[in-house]
Amino acid sequence: MIINKSVLLLLIIVALSGQGFAQGGGIHKVGTTSFQFLKVSPDARLTAMGQAGVSVTNSSQAVFSNPGCLSRIEDFDVSISYIDWLLDMSHTAVSAAKSIRGVGTFALHAVISDVGEIEETSVEYLFRDEATGFYNPGLTGNTFSPGTQVFGLSFSRYMTNKFAFGLTAKYAREDLGAKSASSVIFDGGVIYNTDFRSLQLAASILNFGPEIEYIDESYPLPQILTIGISLHIFAPNEAMFFQMNQNKLLLAFDMVEARDYGQQYQLGMEYDFNEMLFLRGGYKINYDIQGLTMGFGLKFFNTRVDYSYNEYGEYFDSVHRFTIGFTK
């Protein structure tokens, strides 16, 4: 009966996501969705694992991949991430979660992007002085700083000792200088512990909400449906194949259906020595410029430090992420 209810809720989430894709036209095309900054994950641990983390994450950064995983937090968790993004842009993310016995887990998060200053141009200032040869390419002498902000509130709880769900409501705003747009957006996710050794199943739908209007055109949000599975190849307890003291090897696989792209796949692994040193790697399949990912983590007492490296093809610099977290 518990399994049937879990599967039923998972199917409801998939059905809702299908409706959302249908509303967006049902066509997977690059460049057809708005608010692309919502697709940037700040979690250094998961991005080192090829972002295969819908069934893996166990910190407050679950708000960025699967809010259902917030239920794994036993007391309190806070994380701060910095992303050295493409073309001199950067993102800073903060998340915090608190578990209340008998109620569930509440979480807050914020993501701020920094694009830097851009010189303003206008056709009214475009001219060439024939006498001196001076050419002004339209510079007005002013600058502006476009950027994005996201603020969210999440709730998660176990419905049984195996099955949990989570929901997020977030406010997102994009300022392009001349125009800006904002919207309230929703995320949802579930996790299911199969109770078969270390096998975990999960699903999430991110960025569910109305189309975003710029001037006289509207564009759908970059909605993403992810279904994932994870297990430990070896671990001290509940390993799939081998029992090993002080050593764990986690494997994760995600299948991703994005509104603006075809089906994608994410593979990841994490080697854990004595819950102190973590080595990670992964690969993204059917992505235009993304592929290999890798990173590491350190944990001492209740503090963790994570780093990830993601390649972005030959025309862009690699992306580096850093996360510092505290768990109580």
NORBEL-V500040 format. One record per helix or strand. SS is the DSSP state (a for helix, b for strand). FROM is the first residue (numbers start at 1). LEN is the number of residues. If there is no record, write none. Layout:
SS;FROM;LEN / SS;FROM;LEN
This chain:
a;2;22 / b;33;2 / a;36;4 / a;44;5 / a;60;5 / a;67;6 / b;76;9 / a;86;3 / b;90;11 / b;104;11 / b;118;11 / b;135;10 / b;147;12 / b;163;13 / b;180;14 / b;200;9 / b;212;3 / b;217;5 / b;224;12 / b;242;2 / b;247;12 / b;264;10 / b;277;9 / b;290;11 / b;303;10 / b;319;9
